Amino acid sequence: MDGVRIVVPFDSLVESVLSLGPQEKLRLWRILYEQIAQWEEELLEEDPVVRAEIQEAREAYLRGDYVTIEEYIARTRKR
């Protein structure tokens, strides 16, 4: 099913958002938050530095060179 695309000036969009009630604003905020988080994740996955760090972490894990969260907590409590 094809959707209909409309063009709304940004200022009109802002005015519409400002006129929303608290529950509607919260719903919109959640939608935007999810979209931004997804976009950030995709952006990070494309970053060569981040990709190298992820690969390095995976290799360390396969070598057994890691600390479980329980071990980390136990170590920090001893200090």
Phi, psi and omega in degrees: 000127179277141178265172177255129179258133177235155177253122179240124177303142184302318179300322177293322178297316179299315178300319179296318180296318180297333181274354180290155174281169183304317181294320179292321177296319179297318178298316178297317179301317180297317179298312180296319180301314179298316181295317180293318179299318179296316179298316179298318180298315179297320179296316179296319181296335179275343182289123182299325179294314179296317179300319178295319179295321178296316179298317179298318179295320178297318179296319178298319179298315180296329176283350183084014183269073180206167179236132177288161180297325178296318178295319180298315180297317179299319180294318183288333178287333181288339184283000000 
